[in-house]
């Protein structure tokens, strides 16, 4: 059955004579497509670094550009080999996809995931995301995988089909500013209200914070069996300064805790037993 369908679709296709000129033409298509995507991606990435608050908007065009160039390259590659009619081209593409898809299910799942990411934009280049078991800044969105730079400066390629099987969290949803949560823990007998005041002061006076009606901050206190948690939620003006912001606020608040005789707890969340 499959053989007869394939014969019907391809029977009238006119395959061009394969010679050195045609081979060079096909190679040129692949090379030009690769060089174009690499060069234009580099130019847009460099330009985005100078675009300030519009950095995320500029990087949005990089994956769209790649899809357009590779689609045109694929069309030119096919039409350079054969001279199909529109009906034959559609039928052949459908049949080819069905046959190859059986053997390359994971590949096509990754490609489908890449298209979903580019079109629906659950995240984009420059976002801070948790994708699968990895967290970091999205450096590139390719057709098969997304490249994430982790806080340890590792460049990880995560298959795009992860978006179909696991939750994907974006810390900033396309905005250059991002909310940061800072948790500090004090002894239950210490003055939690004073600790909250200290943490608030450290947050609002940080050189990395942005505070406005759009970017508010919050200070929360919550009691636990052997400690009290004082939590600050505020926005860093550039998501790439996430750890500098968190470190600065934490360091200044802890130093003031010490001067104010606010003691740290003997036990911490996530650790068993007491800490001497």
Order of alpha helices (4+ residues) and beta strands (2+ residues): alpha-alpha-alpha-alpha-alpha-beta-beta-beta-beta-alpha-beta-beta-alpha-beta-beta-beta-alpha
